[in-house]
Amino acid sequence: MFTKPLSRAALLAGSVISAVDAATSVPTISAVGSKFFSSNGTQFFIKGIAYQLTDADPLIDTEQCQRDASLMQTLGANTIRVYHVDPRGSHDGCMSAFANAGIYALIDLDTFNTAINPTVASWNQTQFNAYAKVMDAFAAYDNTLGFFVGNEVIALNNQSLAAPYVKAAARDLKAYRKSKGYRNIPVGYSAADIAELRPMLQNYLSCGSNSSESIDMFGLNAYEWCGDNTLQTSGYSTLNTYAATYNVPIFFSETGCNTVRPRTFADQSAILGPDMDSLWSGAIVYEWIEEANNYGLISYGPNVSATVTGSNIQGGYSRAGTPTPVSPDFSNLMSQWKTLSPTGVASSAYTASVTPPACPSSTAGGWLVNGDVKLPSVGQTQATGTTTGAAATTTGTAATPSSTKGSANGGKEVAGMSVGLVAVMLGFMYWL
């Protein structure tokens, strides 16, 4: 009489085991010097997509992940970036689906109510515990590429005093990674592109003689290359100079300007071509799902009135279903990536010879952290009244995405709202 229930249980257990096996059977990625390397010895370059369908965790719906992973494989993607996850959920099915498609995941550790506040920065036990739970949830998957301890925490040039708290978060999560015996999954930071803080922020986060206190990778959210720009007119040539002697992998953690339509993604031929591939490790294109911000590469159905409610409908857009390419953006990006296959250098032929940069000194009206300051400990809060300076200005169109991106990316860039207001309005969201 128990034959059928037992059979179903056995099938369920088998599917879970096979899902875990699939997500732990791909080559792992590690950061060595300024490069990413696969465990099979080849250099790894990111061809990535920002993947956040709603504010909720997108990596718990296995069937949706399978549909999306299949089309991403057709596109040529090898990485997704996910901004918010729920460590209480089961991610085996989704991580397996992406692993089967040869796709790795960059996971942000923070959430709306655990992100470091740049106005009065702190790094406390609650934040640490929350970040550690996310690391626990994803450390076992071989296709976990890395973790971010923050996304655009510092969004204005007068907020750089928060940088030691970002660095402290990286220090403590790296120590936690070691204490748990996890593999050295890279821990890094995803930065807003602020002209006044280049290259001080990236250099500060990786400077110092103690590598246990520095980031393992650095991501830049940059939207400067629009339309028919070139390496010079886009400002990417300047970014190259900042990356030339950088000691950890650096890549674009968001890119894909949409002020000129259609998007041709010509920047990818630079990032993944001979102009930049010796210095940069690829790019994450913003974003997978089509929303009101018009950055989407796919849609799950025709948009409807923003007031319409229903299953998987939010803000006038379907958030689940069969992904359909947005034309011509999807095909334009696919065409770019098909022609770009940088080989880099084999790990056996590579020696990490670049030394950490000097810790930058403070500058008037710009970088406010003076040298290699002592990092805050868990529970420490920034003294109030110490932040000075004017609001940042940015080059190109770097400021545009922060004011136009919808909330599905799960970051702090909600249209028309300051970072502080978002924190107040969304602080009630309890993920952990």
Rosetta blueprint (number, residue, H / E / L):
1 M L
2 F L
3 T H
4 K H
5 P H
6 L H
7 S H
8 R H
9 A H
10 A H
11 L H
12 L H
13 A H
14 G H
15 S H
16 V H
17 I H
18 S H
19 A H
20 V H
21 D H
22 A H
23 A H
24 T L
25 S L
26 V L
27 P L
28 T L
29 I E
30 S E
31 A E
32 V E
33 G L
34 S L
35 K E
36 F E
37 F E
38 S E
39 S L
40 N L
41 G L
42 T L
43 Q E
44 F L
45 F L
46 I E
47 K E
48 G E
49 I E
50 A E
51 Y L
52 Q L
53 L L
54 T L
55 D L
56 A L
57 D L
58 P L
59 L L
60 I L
61 D L
62 T H
63 E H
64 Q H
65 C H
66 Q H
67 R H
68 D H
69 A H
70 S H
71 L H
72 M H
73 Q H
74 T H
75 L H
76 G L
77 A L
78 N L
79 T E
80 I E
81 R E
82 V E
83 Y L
84 H L
85 V L
86 D L
87 P L
88 R L
89 G L
90 S L
91 H L
92 D H
93 G H
94 C H
95 M H
96 S H
97 A H
98 F H
99 A H
100 N H
101 A L
102 G L
103 I L
104 Y E
105 A E
106 L E
107 I E
108 D E
109 L L
110 D L
111 T L
112 F L
113 N L
114 T L
115 A L
116 I L
117 N L
118 P L
119 T L
120 V L
121 A L
122 S E
123 W E
124 N L
125 Q H
126 T H
127 Q H
128 F H
129 N H
130 A H
131 Y H
132 A H
133 K H
134 V H
135 M H
136 D H
137 A H
138 F H
139 A L
140 A L
141 Y L
142 D L
143 N L
144 T E
145 L E
146 G E
147 F E
148 F E
149 V E
150 G E
151 N E
152 E L
153 V L
154 I L
155 A L
156 L L
157 N H
158 N H
159 Q H
160 S H
161 L H
162 A H
163 A H
164 P H
165 Y H
166 V H
167 K H
168 A H
169 A H
170 A H
171 R H
172 D H
173 L H
174 K H
175 A H
176 Y H
177 R H
178 K H
179 S H
180 K L
181 G L
182 Y L
183 R L
184 N L
185 I L
186 P L
187 V E
188 G E
189 Y E
190 S E
191 A E
192 A E
193 D L
194 I L
195 A H
196 E H
197 L H
198 R L
199 P L
200 M H
201 L H
202 Q H
203 N H
204 Y H
205 L H
206 S H
207 C L
208 G L
209 S L
210 N L
211 S H
212 S H
213 E H
214 S L
215 I L
216 D L
217 M E
218 F E
219 G E
220 L E
221 N E
222 A L
223 Y L
224 E L
225 W L
226 C L
227 G L
228 D L
229 N L
230 T L
231 L L
232 Q L
233 T L
234 S L
235 G L
236 Y H
237 S H
238 T H
239 L H
240 N H
241 T H
242 Y H
243 A H
244 A L
245 T L
246 Y L
247 N L
248 V L
249 P L
250 I E
251 F E
252 F E
253 S E
254 E E
255 T E
256 G L
257 C L
258 N L
259 T L
260 V L
261 R L
262 P L
263 R L
264 T L
265 F L
266 A L
267 D H
268 Q H
269 S H
270 A H
271 I H
272 L L
273 G L
274 P L
275 D L
276 M L
277 D L
278 S L
279 L L
280 W L
281 S L
282 G E
283 A E
284 I E
285 V E
286 Y L
287 E L
288 W L
289 I E
290 E L
291 E L
292 A L
293 N L
294 N L
295 Y L
296 G L
297 L L
298 I E
299 S E
300 Y L
301 G L
302 P L
303 N L
304 V L
305 S L
306 A L
307 T L
308 V L
309 T L
310 G E
311 S L
312 N L
313 I E
314 Q E
315 G L
316 G L
317 Y E
318 S E
319 R L
320 A L
321 G L
322 T L
323 P L
324 T E
325 P E
326 V L
327 S L
328 P L
329 D H
330 F H
331 S H
332 N H
333 L H
334 M H
335 S H
336 Q H
337 W H
338 K H
339 T L
340 L L
341 S L
342 P L
343 T L
344 G L
345 V L
346 A L
347 S H
348 S H
349 A H
350 Y L
351 T L
352 A L
353 S L
354 V L
355 T L
356 P L
357 P L
358 A L
359 C L
360 P L
361 S L
362 S L
363 T L
364 A L
365 G L
366 G L
367 W L
368 L L
369 V L
370 N L
371 G L
372 D L
373 V L
374 K L
375 L L
376 P L
377 S L
378 V L
379 G L
380 Q E
381 T E
382 Q L
383 A L
384 T L
385 G L
386 T L
387 T L
388 T L
389 G L
390 A L
391 A L
392 A L
393 T L
394 T L
395 T L
396 G L
397 T L
398 A L
399 A L
400 T H
401 P H
402 S H
403 S H
404 T H
405 K L
406 G L
407 S H
408 A H
409 N H
410 G L
411 G L
412 K L
413 E L
414 V L
415 A L
416 G L
417 M L
418 S L
419 V H
420 G H
421 L H
422 V H
423 A H
424 V H
425 M H
426 L H
427 G L
428 F L
429 M L
430 Y L
431 W L
432 L L
